[in-house]
Amino acid sequence: MRALATQYGVHVTMVVHPRKTDADTDLDIQHFGGSARVTQEADNVLAIQRRRDERDRGKFRKFLYILKNRYGGHKVETDQLEMLFQPGTYSHTIVDHSVKM
């Protein structure tokens, strides 16, 4: 896949499911794939994780983690963005926590 992307200058998206973890464990690059090569060869690694809401245990919250950004110039493993599902469009929007309510 890496050779294909490099040769033709295209982006290749692969979906790789992480190994099972405890509900309270943050995902990191080590949780993916049967081999480390999957994440080593990738330019970008993103993870989506669903977590139980601590205030309302009957609800879940979803987070997008940026685990690798080869050309971003810095490691962003602690970066996380909360996502809200929009049923009308079957899509997610990013929650802007900088906006004060």
N, CA, C and O atoms as a Tinker XYZ file with bonds, in Angstrom:
   404  protein
     1  N      0.818000   -1.184000    0.000000    73     2
     2  CA     0.000000    0.000000    0.000000    64     1     3
     3  C      0.868000    1.256000    0.000000    63     2     4     5
     4  O      0.572000    2.224000   -0.700000    81     3
     5  N      1.926000    1.233000    0.779000    73     3     6
     6  CA     2.806000    2.400000    0.859000    64     5     7
     7  C      3.428000    2.691000   -0.502000    63     6     8     9
     8  O      3.507000    3.847000   -0.918000    81     7
     9  N      3.869000    1.644000   -1.194000    73     7    10
    10  CA     4.480000    1.823000   -2.515000    64     9    11
    11  C      3.465000    2.397000   -3.505000    63    10    12    13
    12  O      3.804000    3.263000   -4.312000    81    11
    13  N      2.237000    1.921000   -3.445000    73    11    14
    14  CA     1.168000    2.416000   -4.318000    64    13    15
    15  C      0.927000    3.907000   -4.074000    63    14    16    17
    16  O      0.845000    4.690000   -5.020000    81    15
    17  N      0.815000    4.291000   -2.811000    73    15    18
    18  CA     0.568000    5.693000   -2.463000    64    17    19
    19  C      1.718000    6.582000   -2.924000    63    18    20    21
    20  O      1.490000    7.671000   -3.450000    81    19
    21  N      2.943000    6.124000   -2.731000    73    19    22
    22  CA     4.114000    6.910000   -3.118000    64    21    23
    23  C      4.243000    7.009000   -4.633000    63    22    24    25
    24  O      4.489000    8.090000   -5.170000    81    23
    25  N      4.079000    5.889000   -5.319000    73    23    26
    26  CA     4.242000    5.858000   -6.771000    64    25    27
    27  C      3.232000    6.752000   -7.484000    63    26    28    29
    28  O      3.580000    7.452000   -8.434000    81    27
    29  N      1.976000    6.729000   -7.023000    73    27    30
    30  CA     0.925000    7.470000   -7.716000    64    29    31
    31  C      0.532000    8.774000   -7.024000    63    30    32    33
    32  O     -0.344000    9.492000   -7.508000    81    31
    33  N      1.169000    9.082000   -5.903000    73    31    34
    34  CA     0.874000   10.329000   -5.203000    64    33    35
    35  C     -0.562000   10.408000   -4.714000    63    34    36    37
    36  O     -1.204000   11.455000   -4.801000    81    35
    37  N     -1.059000    9.291000   -4.200000    73    35    38
    38  CA    -2.446000    9.241000   -3.725000    64    37    39
    39  C     -2.480000    8.932000   -2.233000    63    38    40    41
    40  O     -1.508000    8.448000   -1.653000    81    39
    41  N     -3.616000    9.224000   -1.638000    73    39    42
    42  CA    -3.844000    8.904000   -0.229000    64    41    43
    43  C     -4.564000    7.563000   -0.157000    63    42    44    45
    44  O     -5.536000    7.342000   -0.880000    81    43
    45  N     -4.109000    6.689000    0.688000    73    43    46
    46  CA    -4.752000    5.394000    0.900000    64    45    47
    47  C     -5.257000    5.361000    2.335000    63    46    48    49
    48  O     -4.495000    5.596000    3.273000    81    47
    49  N     -6.538000    5.070000    2.503000    73    47    50
    50  CA    -7.121000    4.958000    3.837000    64    49    51
    51  C     -7.323000    3.487000    4.154000    63    50    52    53
    52  O     -7.955000    2.760000    3.386000    81    51
    53  N     -6.790000    3.052000    5.278000    73    51    54
    54  CA    -6.995000    1.683000    5.748000    64    53    55
    55  C     -7.691000    1.753000    7.099000    63    54    56    57
    56  O     -7.360000    2.594000    7.935000    81    55
    57  N     -8.644000    0.876000    7.305000    73    55    58
    58  CA    -9.309000    0.776000    8.602000    64    57    59
    59  C     -8.708000   -0.416000    9.326000    63    58    60    61
    60  O     -8.758000   -1.545000    8.838000    81    59
    61  N     -8.138000   -0.153000   10.494000    73    59    62
    62  CA    -7.514000   -1.199000   11.300000    64    61    63
    63  C     -8.142000   -1.134000   12.680000    63    62    64    65
    64  O     -8.116000   -0.091000   13.333000    81    63
    65  N     -8.699000   -2.234000   13.119000    73    63    66
    66  CA    -9.344000   -2.260000   14.431000    64    65    67
    67  C     -8.308000   -2.503000   15.526000    63    66    68    69
    68  O     -7.409000   -3.327000   15.362000    81    67
    69  N     -8.435000   -1.791000   16.635000    73    67    70
    70  CA    -7.474000   -1.968000   17.731000    64    69    71
    71  C     -7.720000   -3.260000   18.491000    63    70    72    73
    72  O     -8.794000   -3.857000   18.411000    81    71
    73  N     -6.707000   -3.676000   19.225000    73    71    74
    74  CA    -6.892000   -4.801000   20.142000    64    73    75
    75  C     -7.856000   -4.379000   21.236000    63    74    76    77
    76  O     -8.013000   -3.188000   21.505000    81    75
    77  N     -8.491000   -5.334000   21.855000    73    75    78
    78  CA    -9.411000   -5.048000   22.964000    64    77    79
    79  C     -8.644000   -4.416000   24.119000    63    78    80    81
    80  O     -7.526000   -4.820000   24.438000    81    79
    81  N     -9.272000   -3.411000   24.744000    73    79    82
    82  CA    -8.673000   -2.751000   25.898000    64    81    83
    83  C     -9.735000   -2.580000   26.971000    63    82    84    85
    84  O    -10.924000   -2.786000   26.726000    81    83
    85  N     -9.293000   -2.204000   28.153000    73    83    86
    86  CA   -10.241000   -1.836000   29.198000    64    85    87
    87  C    -10.960000   -0.568000   28.762000    63    86    88    89
    88  O    -10.420000    0.220000   27.985000    81    87
    89  N    -12.164000   -0.371000   29.256000    73    87    90
    90  CA   -12.967000    0.789000   28.875000    64    89    91
    91  C    -12.294000    2.108000   29.225000    63    90    92    93
    92  O    -12.531000    3.114000   28.557000    81    91
    93  N    -11.465000    2.121000   30.255000    73    91    94
    94  CA   -10.836000    3.366000   30.701000    64    93    95
    95  C     -9.452000    3.604000   30.095000    63    94    96    97
    96  O     -8.790000    4.584000   30.439000    81    95
    97  N     -9.011000    2.729000   29.206000    73    95    98
    98  CA    -7.682000    2.842000   28.621000    64    97    99
    99  C     -7.712000    3.715000   27.377000    63    98   100   101
   100  O     -8.515000    3.484000   26.473000    81    99
   101  N     -6.838000    4.720000   27.327000    73    99   102
   102  CA    -6.707000    5.531000   26.119000    64   101   103
   103  C     -5.998000    4.714000   25.052000    63   102   104   105
   104  O     -5.036000    4.001000   25.337000    81   103
   105  N     -6.483000    4.826000   23.816000    73   103   106
   106  CA    -5.829000    4.143000   22.711000    64   105   107
   107  C     -4.529000    4.855000   22.363000    63   106   108   109
   108  O     -4.426000    6.078000   22.460000    81   107
   109  N     -3.535000    4.062000   21.955000    73   107   110
   110  CA    -2.316000    4.636000   21.405000    64   109   111
   111  C     -1.883000    3.766000   20.229000    63   110   112   113
   112  O     -2.548000    2.783000   19.906000    81   111
   113  N     -0.796000    4.116000   19.603000    73   111   114
   114  CA    -0.352000    3.417000   18.390000    64   113   115
   115  C     -0.112000    1.933000   18.641000    63   114   116   117
   116  O     -0.295000    1.124000   17.731000    81   115
   117  N      0.289000    1.560000   19.836000    73   115   118
   118  CA     0.594000    0.162000   20.151000    64   117   119
   119  C     -0.639000   -0.744000   20.106000    63   118   120   121
   120  O     -0.493000   -1.965000   20.051000    81   119
   121  N     -1.840000   -0.181000   20.126000    73   119   122
   122  CA    -3.065000   -0.977000   20.138000    64   121   123
   123  C     -3.509000   -1.444000   18.748000    63   122   124   125
   124  O     -4.494000   -2.174000   18.637000    81   123
   125  N     -2.805000   -1.038000   17.686000    73   123   126
   126  CA    -3.301000   -1.300000   16.338000    64   125   127
   127  C     -2.532000   -2.364000   15.596000    63   126   128   129
   128  O     -1.309000   -2.465000   15.690000    81   127
   129  N     -3.289000   -3.163000   14.851000    73   127   130
   130  CA    -2.730000   -4.103000   13.907000    64   129   131
   131  C     -2.021000   -5.287000   14.520000    63   130   132   133
   132  O     -1.657000   -5.286000   15.696000    81   131
   133  N     -1.835000   -6.303000   13.685000    73   131   134
   134  CA    -1.111000   -7.484000   14.096000    64   133   135
   135  C      0.387000   -7.271000   13.988000    63   134   136   137
   136  O      1.186000   -8.044000   14.515000    81   135
   137  N      0.745000   -6.202000   13.291000    73   135   138
   138  CA     2.168000   -5.907000   13.150000    64   137   139
   139  C      2.371000   -4.411000   13.294000    63   138   140   141
   140  O      1.493000   -3.618000   12.953000    81   139
   141  N      3.517000   -4.038000   13.793000    73   139   142
   142  CA     3.814000   -2.615000   13.980000    64   141   143
   143  C      3.965000   -1.909000   12.642000    63   142   144   145
   144  O      3.910000   -0.681000   12.584000    81   143
   145  N      4.150000   -2.651000   11.585000    73   143   146
   146  CA     4.388000   -2.059000   10.270000    64   145   147
   147  C      3.211000   -1.214000    9.799000    63   146   148   149
   148  O      3.405000   -0.228000    9.088000    81   147
   149  N      2.014000   -1.582000   10.179000    73   147   150
   150  CA     0.828000   -0.829000    9.758000    64   149   151
   151  C      0.957000    0.630000   10.171000    63   150   152   153
   152  O      0.717000    1.523000    9.358000    81   151
   153  N      1.327000    0.883000   11.402000    73   151   154
   154  CA     1.434000    2.263000   11.871000    64   153   155
   155  C      2.783000    2.890000   11.512000    63   154   156   157
   156  O      2.882000    4.111000   11.393000    81   155
   157  N      3.815000    2.074000   11.341000    73   155   158
   158  CA     5.119000    2.622000   10.953000    64   157   159
   159  C      5.078000    3.197000    9.547000    63   158   160   161
   160  O      5.655000    4.254000    9.292000    81   159
   161  N      4.410000    2.520000    8.644000    73   159   162
   162  CA     4.351000    2.948000    7.249000    64   161   163
   163  C      3.375000    4.098000    7.028000    63   162   164   165
   164  O      3.492000    4.828000    6.043000    81   163
   165  N      2.427000    4.265000    7.923000    73   163   166
   166  CA     1.390000    5.289000    7.745000    64   165   167
   167  C      1.941000    6.693000    7.973000    63   166   168   169
   168  O      2.801000    6.910000    8.826000    81   167
   169  N      1.424000    7.639000    7.192000    73   167   170
   170  CA     1.759000    9.044000    7.424000    64   169   171
   171  C      0.920000    9.613000    8.561000    63   170   172   173
   172  O      1.392000   10.445000    9.336000    81   171
   173  N     -0.314000    9.163000    8.654000    73   171   174
   174  CA    -1.239000    9.652000    9.680000    64   173   175
   175  C     -1.950000    8.471000   10.316000    63   174   176   177
   176  O     -2.329000    7.523000    9.628000    81   175
   177  N     -2.129000    8.527000   11.621000    73   175   178
   178  CA    -2.908000    7.508000   12.328000    64   177   179
   179  C     -3.929000    8.241000   13.190000    63   178   180   181
   180  O     -3.576000    9.037000   14.059000    81   179
   181  N     -5.195000    7.955000   12.931000    73   179   182
   182  CA    -6.299000    8.528000   13.695000    64   181   183
   183  C     -7.040000    7.396000   14.375000    63   182   184   185
   184  O     -7.136000    6.297000   13.829000    81   183
   185  N     -7.559000    7.651000   15.552000    73   183   186
   186  CA    -8.344000    6.642000   16.268000    64   185   187
   187  C     -9.629000    7.284000   16.758000    63   186   188   189
   188  O     -9.634000    8.433000   17.202000    81   187
   189  N    -10.704000    6.540000   16.676000    73   187   190
   190  CA   -11.984000    6.976000   17.234000    64   189   191
   191  C    -12.297000    6.043000   18.389000    63   190   192   193
   192  O    -12.278000    4.821000   18.238000    81   191
   193  N    -12.583000    6.624000   19.534000    73   191   194
   194  CA   -12.868000    5.816000   20.722000    64   193   195
   195  C    -14.153000    6.302000   21.372000    63   194   196   197
   196  O    -14.394000    7.502000   21.503000    81   195
   197  N    -14.962000    5.348000   21.771000    73   195   198
   198  CA   -16.212000    5.644000   22.467000    64   197   199
   199  C    -15.990000    5.403000   23.950000    63   198   200   201
   200  O    -15.473000    4.362000   24.354000    81   199
   201  N    -16.391000    6.388000   24.760000    73   199   202
   202  CA   -16.223000    6.278000   26.215000    64   201   203
   203  C    -17.544000    6.553000   26.909000    63   202   204   205
   204  O    -18.334000    7.388000   26.468000    81   203
   205  N    -17.767000    5.845000   27.992000    73   203   206
   206  CA   -18.973000    6.080000   28.786000    64   205   207
   207  C    -18.876000    7.452000   29.442000    63   206   208   209
   208  O    -17.830000    7.815000   29.982000    81   207
   209  N    -19.961000    8.210000   29.396000    73   207   210
   210  CA   -20.011000    9.545000   30.001000    64   209   211
   211  C    -19.955000    9.405000   31.517000    63   210   212   213
   212  O    -20.763000    8.685000   32.105000    81   211
   213  N    -19.015000   10.081000   32.146000    73   211   214
   214  CA   -18.845000    9.964000   33.599000    64   213   215
   215  C    -19.998000   10.591000   34.370000    63   214   216   217
   216  O    -20.285000   10.180000   35.494000    81   215
   217  N    -20.663000   11.581000   33.782000    73   215   218
   218  CA   -21.795000   12.227000   34.464000    64   217   219
   219  C    -23.093000   11.453000   34.283000    63   218   220   221
   220  O    -23.956000   11.466000   35.160000    81   219
   221  N    -23.232000   10.778000   33.143000    73   219   222
   222  CA   -24.438000   10.001000   32.850000    64   221   223
   223  C    -23.993000    8.660000   32.282000    63   222   224   225
   224  O    -23.763000    8.540000   31.079000    81   223
   225  N    -23.871000    7.653000   33.140000    73   223   226
   226  CA   -23.319000    6.353000   32.750000    64   225   227
   227  C    -24.138000    5.647000   31.677000    63   226   228   229
   228  O    -23.678000    4.658000   31.105000    81   227
   229  N    -25.348000    6.138000   31.392000    73   227   230
   230  CA   -26.168000    5.546000   30.336000    64   229   231
   231  C    -25.840000    6.086000   28.956000    63   230   232   233
   232  O    -26.374000    5.599000   27.960000    81   231
   233  N    -24.964000    7.089000   28.880000    73   231   234
   234  CA   -24.615000    7.714000   27.603000    64   233   235
   235  C    -23.137000    7.505000   27.293000    63   234   236   237
   236  O    -22.325000    7.221000   28.173000    81   235
   237  N    -22.824000    7.655000   26.020000    73   235   238
   238  CA   -21.442000    7.535000   25.570000    64   237   239
   239  C    -21.001000    8.817000   24.892000    63   238   240   241
   240  O    -21.817000    9.553000   24.336000    81   239
   241  N    -19.704000    9.077000   24.942000    73   239   242
   242  CA   -19.088000   10.195000   24.235000    64   241   243
   243  C    -18.054000    9.608000   23.277000    63   242   244   245
   244  O    -17.451000    8.576000   23.571000    81   243
   245  N    -17.849000   10.259000   22.137000    73   243   246
   246  CA   -16.876000    9.783000   21.152000    64   245   247
   247  C    -15.765000   10.808000   20.998000    63   246   248   249
   248  O    -15.996000   12.017000   21.020000    81   247
   249  N    -14.545000   10.286000   20.842000    73   247   250
   250  CA   -13.377000   11.142000   20.705000    64   249   251
   251  C    -12.533000   10.701000   19.516000    63   250   252   253
   252  O    -12.374000    9.508000   19.256000    81   251
   253  N    -12.001000   11.675000   18.808000    73   251   254
   254  CA   -11.052000   11.440000   17.731000    64   253   255
   255  C     -9.668000   11.773000   18.278000    63   254   256   257
   256  O     -9.425000   12.891000   18.733000    81   255
   257  N     -8.764000   10.798000   18.232000    73   255   258
   258  CA    -7.395000   10.982000   18.705000    64   257   259
   259  C     -6.463000   11.036000   17.496000    63   258   260   261
   260  O     -6.566000   10.210000   16.589000    81   259
   261  N     -5.565000   11.999000   17.487000    73   259   262
   262  CA    -4.556000   12.095000   16.443000    64   261   263
   263  C     -3.299000   11.446000   17.016000    63   262   264   265
   264  O     -2.592000   12.049000   17.823000    81   263
   265  N     -3.028000   10.213000   16.591000    73   263   266
   266  CA    -1.932000    9.444000   17.175000    64   265   267
   267  C     -0.620000    9.617000   16.422000    63   266   268   269
   268  O      0.460000    9.439000   16.986000    81   267
   269  N     -0.724000    9.967000   15.137000    73   267   270
   270  CA     0.496000   10.176000   14.357000    64   269   271
   271  C      0.196000   11.167000   13.243000    63   270   272   273
   272  O     -0.836000   11.088000   12.577000    81   271
   273  N      1.119000   12.100000   13.058000    73   271   274
   274  CA     1.017000   13.087000   11.997000    64   273   275
   275  C      2.432000   13.306000   11.483000    63   274   276   277
   276  O      3.151000   14.185000   11.958000    81   275
   277  N      2.821000   12.493000   10.506000    73   275   278
   278  CA     4.216000   12.471000   10.045000    64   277   279
   279  C      4.716000   13.850000    9.605000    63   278   280   281
   280  O      5.867000   14.199000    9.866000    81   279
   281  N      3.879000   14.622000    8.955000    73   279   282
   282  CA     4.334000   15.904000    8.413000    64   281   283
   283  C      3.852000   17.088000    9.236000    63   282   284   285
   284  O      3.979000   18.231000    8.798000    81   283
   285  N      3.310000   16.843000   10.398000    73   283   286
   286  CA     2.812000   17.924000   11.243000    64   285   287
   287  C      3.883000   18.573000   12.093000    63   286   288   289
   288  O      3.656000   19.632000   12.677000    81   287
   289  N      5.044000   17.953000   12.167000    73   287   290
   290  CA     6.155000   18.570000   12.863000    64   289   291
   291  C      6.193000   18.338000   14.363000    63   290   292   293
   292  O      7.151000   18.743000   15.021000    81   291
   293  N      5.172000   17.694000   14.920000    73   291   294
   294  CA     5.198000   17.406000   16.355000    64   293   295
   295  C      4.332000   16.186000   16.645000    63   294   296   297
   296  O      3.430000   15.846000   15.879000    81   295
   297  N      4.624000   15.549000   17.750000    73   295   298
   298  CA     3.835000   14.390000   18.171000    64   297   299
   299  C      2.568000   14.898000   18.837000    63   298   300   301
   300  O      2.617000   15.777000   19.697000    81   299
   301  N      1.445000   14.342000   18.440000    73   299   302
   302  CA     0.161000   14.865000   18.902000    64   301   303
   303  C     -0.654000   13.804000   19.630000    63   302   304   305
   304  O     -1.883000   13.862000   19.642000    81   303
   305  N      0.021000   12.845000   20.232000    73   303   306
   306  CA    -0.658000   11.705000   20.836000    64   305   307
   307  C     -1.689000   12.100000   21.887000    63   306   308   309
   308  O     -2.658000   11.371000   22.099000    81   307
   309  N     -1.498000   13.234000   22.544000    73   307   310
   310  CA    -2.459000   13.637000   23.570000    64   309   311
   311  C     -3.604000   14.466000   23.002000    63   310   312   313
   312  O     -4.547000   14.790000   23.723000    81   311
   313  N     -3.535000   14.811000   21.726000    73   311   314
   314  CA    -4.611000   15.597000   21.121000    64   313   315
   315  C     -5.853000   14.741000   20.966000    63   314   316   317
   316  O     -5.804000   13.632000   20.434000    81   315
   317  N     -6.956000   15.272000   21.437000    73   315   318
   318  CA    -8.224000   14.575000   21.256000    64   317   319
   319  C     -9.301000   15.602000   20.954000    63   318   320   321
   320  O     -9.282000   16.716000   21.478000    81   319
   321  N    -10.229000   15.214000   20.112000    73   319   322
   322  CA   -11.341000   16.068000   19.742000    64   321   323
   323  C    -12.625000   15.307000   20.030000    63   322   324   325
   324  O    -12.781000   14.164000   19.602000    81   323
   325  N    -13.536000   15.931000   20.745000    73   323   326
   326  CA   -14.813000   15.267000   21.007000    64   325   327
   327  C    -15.708000   15.425000   19.784000    63   326   328   329
   328  O    -15.727000   16.478000   19.147000    81   327
   329  N    -16.445000   14.370000   19.465000    73   327   330
   330  CA   -17.329000   14.373000   18.304000    64   329   331
   331  C    -18.765000   14.145000   18.750000    63   330   332   333
   332  O    -19.025000   13.341000   19.645000    81   331
   333  N    -19.696000   14.856000   18.122000    73   331   334
   334  CA   -21.123000   14.655000   18.367000    64   333   335
   335  C    -21.768000   14.107000   17.109000    63   334   336   337
   336  O    -21.565000   14.639000   16.017000    81   335
   337  N    -22.550000   13.039000   17.260000    73   335   338
   338  CA   -23.241000   12.447000   16.120000    64   337   339
   339  C    -24.438000   13.305000   15.740000    63   338   340   341
   340  O    -25.207000   13.733000   16.601000    81   339
   341  N    -24.587000   13.550000   14.445000    73   339   342
   342  CA   -25.716000   14.309000   13.912000    64   341   343
   343  C    -26.631000   13.333000   13.169000    63   342   344   345
   344  O    -26.354000   12.990000   12.020000    81   343
   345  N    -27.726000   12.877000   13.811000    73   343   346
   346  CA   -28.580000   11.853000   13.207000    64   345   347
   347  C    -29.157000   12.250000   11.850000    63   346   348   349
   348  O    -29.330000   11.395000   10.981000    81   347
   349  N    -29.456000   13.523000   11.657000    73   347   350
   350  CA   -30.064000   13.968000   10.399000    64   349   351
   351  C    -29.180000   13.762000    9.188000    63   350   352   353
   352  O    -29.675000   13.536000    8.084000    81   351
   353  N    -27.875000   13.839000    9.388000    73   351   354
   354  CA   -26.934000   13.706000    8.273000    64   353   355
   355  C    -26.038000   12.471000    8.400000    63   354   356   357
   356  O    -25.180000   12.234000    7.550000    81   355
   357  N    -26.235000   11.693000    9.454000    73   355   358
   358  CA   -25.400000   10.506000    9.715000    64   357   359
   359  C    -23.913000   10.872000    9.696000    63   358   360   361
   360  O    -23.091000   10.152000    9.129000    81   359
   361  N    -23.589000   11.988000   10.316000    73   359   362
   362  CA   -22.202000   12.444000   10.363000    64   361   363
   363  C    -21.878000   12.929000   11.774000    63   362   364   365
   364  O    -22.745000   12.976000   12.646000    81   363
   365  N    -20.632000   13.282000   11.976000    73   363   366
   366  CA   -20.185000   13.805000   13.270000    64   365   367
   367  C    -19.692000   15.234000   13.094000    63   366   368   369
   368  O    -19.176000   15.599000   12.037000    81   367
   369  N    -19.856000   16.031000   14.130000    73   367   370
   370  CA   -19.257000   17.360000   14.172000    64   369   371
   371  C    -18.304000   17.393000   15.362000    63   370   372   373
   372  O    -18.478000   16.663000   16.337000    81   371
   373  N    -17.304000   18.246000   15.263000    73   371   374
   374  CA   -16.326000   18.401000   16.334000    64   373   375
   375  C    -16.872000   19.396000   17.351000    63   374   376   377
   376  O    -17.354000   20.467000   16.980000    81   375
   377  N    -16.799000   19.045000   18.629000    73   375   378
   378  CA   -17.261000   19.917000   19.709000    64   377   379
   379  C    -16.193000   20.977000   19.955000    63   378   380   381
   380  O    -15.018000   20.656000   20.131000    81   379
   381  N    -16.607000   22.229000   19.967000    73   379   382
   382  CA   -15.684000   23.329000   20.240000    64   381   383
   383  C    -15.787000   23.676000   21.719000    63   382   384   385
   384  O    -16.684000   24.415000   22.127000    81   383
   385  N    -14.870000   23.143000   22.524000    73   383   386
   386  CA   -14.897000   23.379000   23.965000    64   385   387
   387  C    -14.380000   24.766000   24.342000    63   386   388   389
   388  O    -14.437000   25.150000   25.510000    81   387
   389  N    -13.879000   25.518000   23.369000    73   387   390
   390  CA   -13.395000   26.866000   23.673000    64   389   391
   391  C    -14.544000   27.863000   23.793000    63   390   392   393
   392  O    -14.369000   28.956000   24.330000    81   391
   393  N    -15.720000   27.484000   23.292000    73   391   394
   394  CA   -16.886000   28.363000   23.360000    64   393   395
   395  C    -17.522000   28.224000   24.732000    63   394   396   397
   396  O    -17.898000   27.124000   25.137000    81   395
   397  N    -17.642000   29.326000   25.443000    73   395   398
   398  CA   -18.259000   29.319000   26.777000    64   397   399
   399  C    -19.768000   29.448000   26.626000    63   398   400   401
   400  O    -20.261000   30.289000   25.875000    81   399
   401  N    -20.484000   28.615000   27.340000    73   399   402
   402  CA   -21.949000   28.659000   27.297000    64   401   403
   403  C    -22.481000   29.547000   28.393000    63   402   404
   404  O    -23.694000   29.711000   28.520000    81   403
